[in-house]
Amino acid sequence: MAFDLDMIKKVYDRYSTRIDAARKATGKSLTLTEKILYAHLSEGDAKTAFARGVDYVDFAPDRVAMQDATAQMALLQFMQAGRPQVAVPSTVHCDHLIQAKIGADQDLSTAKDINKEVYDFLSSVSDKYGIGFWKPGAGIIHQVVLENYAFPGGMMIGTDSHTPNAGGLGMVAIGVGGADACDVMAGLPWELKFPKLIGVHLTGKLSGWTSAKDVILKVAGILTVKGGTGAIVEYFGEGARSLSATGKGTICNMGAEIGATTSIFGYDEKAEDYLRGTKRGEIADAANAIKEHLTGDADVYANPEQYFDQVIEINLSELEPHVNGPFTPDLAWPISKFAAAVKENNWPVKLEVGLIGSCTNSSYEDITRAASIAQQAIDKNLKAKAEYTVTPGSELVRYTVERDGYLNTFEQIGGVVLANACGPCIGQWSRHTDDPTRKNSIITSFNRNFAKRQDGNPNTHAFVASPEIVTVFAIVGDLSFNPLTDTVTNEAGEQVKFDEPVGIEMPIKGYAVEDAGYQAPAEDGSAVEVKVDPKSSRLQLLEPFAAWEGTDITGLKLLIKAKGKCTTDHISMAGPWLKFRGHLDNISNNMLIGAINYFNNSPDSVKNELTGEYGPVPATQRDYKAHGIGSIVVGDENYGEGSSREHAAMEPRHLGVRAILVKSFARIHETNLKKQGMLGITFADTADYDKILEDDTIDIVGLTEFAPGKQLTVVLHHKDGSTESFPVNHTYNAQQIEWFKAGGALNIIRRQMN
């Protein structure tokens, strides 16, 4: 469990020489983001990265973190790489497979029973290859990383889209697919297109009902779910320095919802306090020795327009609490306008469930602020009108807040404490409802609120807010209530008003824990046997994907033309499907079942061109594959937004889809497609989306001359015998084209290791 201080010091030793070289080469001051990226260039030559936003650059991350749902496929791939141990410090965190149903103890016990095969696999494969293993119940990956592994100025990749949470401690932490993690664990450089830079200047100071969560809810409203795509967001200013380290983590965590590559804050006194409070004083000492390199240069922050591609100004002293949603995390409502929005849009005003916690908001500060509202309900004779759940982020936080009495406070108002796991946030929630067809509202302190995400119910209107706002709404049970201005009737018939929440950044008596849930790997794992039952429905060893045949791809059937938002949840749903994350063939039965077919406005209903009948997407694609026929998926804007799950790329690849053609891609999903040897292309003219008809047969021409920056051509053969064609774009560089030709990046790694 111990952090690797020697590794951190080696990283810090690189800073002076790398940063000085970068300043000389560029002749300008540097942002914090640039400093960290330059310090982690795999070759150490800053000049290769100066063409910002233009080319791909190789980096050498310091560590890898994997959650259990994505770790299965990542490690199944790593097992094929031929290495005896991982090349960089790596950890697995068991947080995704625990379903919230009754309460922490019973839910955890049930998860250990039904997931035993998967947990045993992850434990043994971690033991064999030198990977730290965090057992089920230890906590959510991002909270555990922040408490144990994140360090200022470091670079980490993680197989979860909310890996940027570690940016709260000044780390460039980026969500990736399992194939990227496999590369880094195998000792290979990690490739990233050098990002654009967005600066967010925070002035003033938070007070009253406004929290760090409201900063990112405001930013999401400004940038939307795709406004941060291809960019790293750097927060700075006096307002940034006033925020707690865990509050900064909240902001960076939910930066995934604006499509940002990652988000980051500079090293400051709050970060130092948190490092020392979590027993990492040696890291704070080392960081203090180079602290001038762990923040942007003075001229950058004095003249941000000269250094950032976009600058956003937010005055924390004027910022209102926000509620975002429903159905998308960028629909931002200041609390003063939220009640009117609920009424005007005819959203269900009655709140059925309030849920706090998750990786976004489960720090000690979050829990104490929410508990201060719960205590007021007790003191003011109020009973919670809605169901209320609490998800601690780690055993360290859970044990500490229980010791300090806060869990008891929640239980006194009817709150149910769930396991230290993702739970409802990712759809691992057996919700209690008497009528799933009823339109209803829930509110969470989570990060994502796409339709059906939490409970699988399209009728659920999910809103996102801070833990304290969620708590007050759960008590009142009415979304038209404004806690800043309104009163509520208590059990005695009296009108009472809530006082402002009060929180504590870190426990006065310090953090405490009996068993954090960590298992160290074997010193010599060569004798450890990793068993996968060939008859298992949960785990399946991988077979290499076939290499490109060396010709243009012709005769493709249109599998689906997806209409509107198509996230990774639409492409590969979570919830009950999580149990198949280690079995590619079985989980492929959820491929695109949530996507809306443009031609009939229905999910999971597409025309099989072999039979003329409509049926489920996976079954239709399996029929094409059985007949040796390739297919193509067509999509809309920001295709693949959401989680980092590479299953959304591997499932189409496995079932024989040959190409994904969309108006635009989300960053992680596009990379995942490339890693798996899939062809991901975009319309040069988005209006060409309308030319594609249901019965078309489609060719992709120009692959024999596939080259960076060179367009390909799509040819449509319509049912009436007519044809038309149009150019399409791609972002493949020379190395990525080799992945495509080889049938996937892993095939190249395997060749190199053998």
ZINOR-V676908 format. One record per residue. N is the residue number from 1. RES is the residue in one small letter. PSI is psi in whole degrees, -180 to 180 (999 if undefined). Layout:
BEGIN
n->{N/N}
res->{RES/RES}
psi->{PSI/PSI}
END
This chain:
BEGIN
n->{1/2/3/4/5/6/7/8/9/10/11/12/13/14/15/16/17/18/19/20/21/22/23/24/25/26/27/28/29/30/31/32/33/34/35/36/37/38/39/40/41/42/43/44/45/46/47/48/49/50/51/52/53/54/55/56/57/58/59/60/61/62/63/64/65/66/67/68/69/70/71/72/73/74/75/76/77/78/79/80/81/82/83/84/85/86/87/88/89/90/91/92/93/94/95/96/97/98/99/100/101/102/103/104/105/106/107/108/109/110/111/112/113/114/115/116/117/118/119/120/121/122/123/124/125/126/127/128/129/130/131/132/133/134/135/136/137/138/139/140/141/142/143/144/145/146/147/148/149/150/151/152/153/154/155/156/157/158/159/160/161/162/163/164/165/166/167/168/169/170/171/172/173/174/175/176/177/178/179/180/181/182/183/184/185/186/187/188/189/190/191/192/193/194/195/196/197/198/199/200/201/202/203/204/205/206/207/208/209/210/211/212/213/214/215/216/217/218/219/220/221/222/223/224/225/226/227/228/229/230/231/232/233/234/235/236/237/238/239/240/241/242/243/244/245/246/247/248/249/250/251/252/253/254/255/256/257/258/259/260/261/262/263/264/265/266/267/268/269/270/271/272/273/274/275/276/277/278/279/280/281/282/283/284/285/286/287/288/289/290/291/292/293/294/295/296/297/298/299/300/301/302/303/304/305/306/307/308/309/310/311/312/313/314/315/316/317/318/319/320/321/322/323/324/325/326/327/328/329/330/331/332/333/334/335/336/337/338/339/340/341/342/343/344/345/346/347/348/349/350/351/352/353/354/355/356/357/358/359/360/361/362/363/364/365/366/367/368/369/370/371/372/373/374/375/376/377/378/379/380/381/382/383/384/385/386/387/388/389/390/391/392/393/394/395/396/397/398/399/400/401/402/403/404/405/406/407/408/409/410/411/412/413/414/415/416/417/418/419/420/421/422/423/424/425/426/427/428/429/430/431/432/433/434/435/436/437/438/439/440/441/442/443/444/445/446/447/448/449/450/451/452/453/454/455/456/457/458/459/460/461/462/463/464/465/466/467/468/469/470/471/472/473/474/475/476/477/478/479/480/481/482/483/484/485/486/487/488/489/490/491/492/493/494/495/496/497/498/499/500/501/502/503/504/505/506/507/508/509/510/511/512/513/514/515/516/517/518/519/520/521/522/523/524/525/526/527/528/529/530/531/532/533/534/535/536/537/538/539/540/541/542/543/544/545/546/547/548/549/550/551/552/553/554/555/556/557/558/559/560/561/562/563/564/565/566/567/568/569/570/571/572/573/574/575/576/577/578/579/580/581/582/583/584/585/586/587/588/589/590/591/592/593/594/595/596/597/598/599/600/601/602/603/604/605/606/607/608/609/610/611/612/613/614/615/616/617/618/619/620/621/622/623/624/625/626/627/628/629/630/631/632/633/634/635/636/637/638/639/640/641/642/643/644/645/646/647/648/649/650/651/652/653/654/655/656/657/658/659/660/661/662/663/664/665/666/667/668/669/670/671/672/673/674/675/676/677/678/679/680/681/682/683/684/685/686/687/688/689/690/691/692/693/694/695/696/697/698/699/700/701/702/703/704/705/706/707/708/709/710/711/712/713/714/715/716/717/718/719/720/721/722/723/724/725/726/727/728/729/730/731/732/733/734/735/736/737/738/739/740/741/742/743/744/745/746/747/748/749/750/751/752/753/754}
res->{m/a/f/d/l/d/m/i/k/k/v/y/d/r/y/s/t/r/i/d/a/a/r/k/a/t/g/k/s/l/t/l/t/e/k/i/l/y/a/h/l/s/e/g/d/a/k/t/a/f/a/r/g/v/d/y/v/d/f/a/p/d/r/v/a/m/q/d/a/t/a/q/m/a/l/l/q/f/m/q/a/g/r/p/q/v/a/v/p/s/t/v/h/c/d/h/l/i/q/a/k/i/g/a/d/q/d/l/s/t/a/k/d/i/n/k/e/v/y/d/f/l/s/s/v/s/d/k/y/g/i/g/f/w/k/p/g/a/g/i/i/h/q/v/v/l/e/n/y/a/f/p/g/g/m/m/i/g/t/d/s/h/t/p/n/a/g/g/l/g/m/v/a/i/g/v/g/g/a/d/a/c/d/v/m/a/g/l/p/w/e/l/k/f/p/k/l/i/g/v/h/l/t/g/k/l/s/g/w/t/s/a/k/d/v/i/l/k/v/a/g/i/l/t/v/k/g/g/t/g/a/i/v/e/y/f/g/e/g/a/r/s/l/s/a/t/g/k/g/t/i/c/n/m/g/a/e/i/g/a/t/t/s/i/f/g/y/d/e/k/a/e/d/y/l/r/g/t/k/r/g/e/i/a/d/a/a/n/a/i/k/e/h/l/t/g/d/a/d/v/y/a/n/p/e/q/y/f/d/q/v/i/e/i/n/l/s/e/l/e/p/h/v/n/g/p/f/t/p/d/l/a/w/p/i/s/k/f/a/a/a/v/k/e/n/n/w/p/v/k/l/e/v/g/l/i/g/s/c/t/n/s/s/y/e/d/i/t/r/a/a/s/i/a/q/q/a/i/d/k/n/l/k/a/k/a/e/y/t/v/t/p/g/s/e/l/v/r/y/t/v/e/r/d/g/y/l/n/t/f/e/q/i/g/g/v/v/l/a/n/a/c/g/p/c/i/g/q/w/s/r/h/t/d/d/p/t/r/k/n/s/i/i/t/s/f/n/r/n/f/a/k/r/q/d/g/n/p/n/t/h/a/f/v/a/s/p/e/i/v/t/v/f/a/i/v/g/d/l/s/f/n/p/l/t/d/t/v/t/n/e/a/g/e/q/v/k/f/d/e/p/v/g/i/e/m/p/i/k/g/y/a/v/e/d/a/g/y/q/a/p/a/e/d/g/s/a/v/e/v/k/v/d/p/k/s/s/r/l/q/l/l/e/p/f/a/a/w/e/g/t/d/i/t/g/l/k/l/l/i/k/a/k/g/k/c/t/t/d/h/i/s/m/a/g/p/w/l/k/f/r/g/h/l/d/n/i/s/n/n/m/l/i/g/a/i/n/y/f/n/n/s/p/d/s/v/k/n/e/l/t/g/e/y/g/p/v/p/a/t/q/r/d/y/k/a/h/g/i/g/s/i/v/v/g/d/e/n/y/g/e/g/s/s/r/e/h/a/a/m/e/p/r/h/l/g/v/r/a/i/l/v/k/s/f/a/r/i/h/e/t/n/l/k/k/q/g/m/l/g/i/t/f/a/d/t/a/d/y/d/k/i/l/e/d/d/t/i/d/i/v/g/l/t/e/f/a/p/g/k/q/l/t/v/v/l/h/h/k/d/g/s/t/e/s/f/p/v/n/h/t/y/n/a/q/q/i/e/w/f/k/a/g/g/a/l/n/i/i/r/r/q/m/n}
psi->{-27/141/157/90/-37/-42/-44/-42/-36/-39/-47/-32/-28/-22/-50/-50/-41/-44/-41/-42/-39/-41/-43/-41/-36/-25/27/168/165/143/165/-43/-47/-41/-48/-42/-44/-37/-16/12/135/-30/-9/12/102/-27/-26/-15/5/-24/73/129/5/-46/166/145/146/130/163/89/155/-27/167/137/138/134/159/-32/-42/-23/-32/-52/-36/-44/-29/-36/-43/-35/-25/-7/-20/13/146/-26/161/149/-19/157/130/152/153/139/120/92/-17/-19/10/115/132/122/-52/-54/173/-56/-49/-39/-40/-42/-43/-44/-42/-33/-54/-21/15/-43/-43/-45/-40/-40/-50/-38/-45/-40/-33/-44/-42/-40/12/34/132/140/119/117/161/134/-13/-30/177/138/-48/-35/-42/-40/-44/-39/-23/-34/-28/141/148/134/1/172/129/145/149/146/53/140/-17/18/-32/-8/-36/-11/-18/-23/19/28/137/106/122/133/135/172/168/-29/-38/-44/-40/-44/-51/-41/-26/-1/11/157/157/130/135/137/127/124/160/166/127/126/133/111/113/122/171/-159/142/150/162/-129/-12/138/177/-33/-35/-23/-50/-29/-38/-46/-40/-39/-32/-48/-20/178/-10/1/-19/5/130/13/153/133/123/121/140/172/172/-35/-39/-42/-20/-13/146/160/-40/-32/-40/-38/-40/-46/-46/-39/-52/-1/-20/-28/-8/8/7/145/-45/176/157/149/154/162/133/-171/-35/-40/-42/-44/-42/-40/-44/-36/-24/27/40/45/-32/-34/-42/-41/-44/-40/-39/-30/-22/30/-22/-23/-8/21/164/158/155/-40/-28/-47/-21/-31/63/-30/-22/-12/-22/149/-25/141/131/134/129/125/109/-28/-22/-5/132/155/146/155/124/143/-175/170/-6/140/-1/5/91/131/117/147/-29/-18/-2/-44/-42/-38/-40/-45/-47/-33/0/39/149/118/-27/128/130/-36/138/132/124/162/-144/177/-20/-38/73/28/171/-42/-44/-47/-41/-35/-43/-40/-31/-31/-42/-39/-36/-38/-41/-48/-31/10/48/143/141/130/-21/160/154/126/153/123/102/150/-21/162/-31/-48/-44/-49/-41/-44/-28/-45/-39/4/2/-34/-36/-36/-45/-42/-30/-22/15/9/143/122/122/174/159/82/175/-45/-129/-27/-34/14/5/69/116/86/142/112/143/-12/93/-11/-8/134/133/165/139/159/138/164/24/-161/-21/140/36/157/134/1/-49/-44/7/8/117/-13/-4/123/108/128/155/135/-175/161/-36/-37/-41/-44/-44/-37/-37/-35/-45/-35/20/118/-5/0/137/107/-17/-25/-25/158/165/150/127/-174/-20/4/11/150/123/155/141/139/166/146/153/133/166/123/-46/150/134/-37/8/163/151/152/146/-50/106/-19/26/139/117/149/164/143/-37/106/7/-28/-5/131/129/116/134/116/122/-22/2/144/-6/-30/143/124/147/147/143/143/151/147/159/142/-6/11/172/156/118/163/26/141/149/111/-52/142/100/137/128/-154/127/89/177/-23/-36/-36/-42/92/153/-128/-126/-17/-11/-30/-15/13/-19/7/98/-41/-42/-42/-19/-12/-1/9/117/21/-14/-9/144/124/123/-32/-16/6/30/147/150/42/103/158/126/112/-12/-29/-19/3/158/142/-178/150/-51/-41/-39/-45/-37/-34/-43/-45/-42/-28/8/27/128/166/172/144/133/136/178/-150/148/37/131/17/160/-131/172/3/118/-10/-30/-19/-36/-34/-51/-40/-45/-38/0/11/134/-26/152/119/118/171/-39/155/151/148/-55/-41/-40/-43/-42/-41/-45/-44/-34/8/17/152/113/115/158/150/130/-36/112/-19/-20/-17/-38/-16/-19/122/160/-38/14/147/136/137/149/115/145/1/-25/-15/32/121/154/133/-4/125/152/174/134/129/125/126/103/160/-28/4/-10/160/154/157/161/154/151/152/164/166/21/132/-177/-42/-41/-31/-35/-36/-46/-46/-37/-12/12/153/-35/-32/-35/-42/-44/-41/-40/-35/-23/999}
END
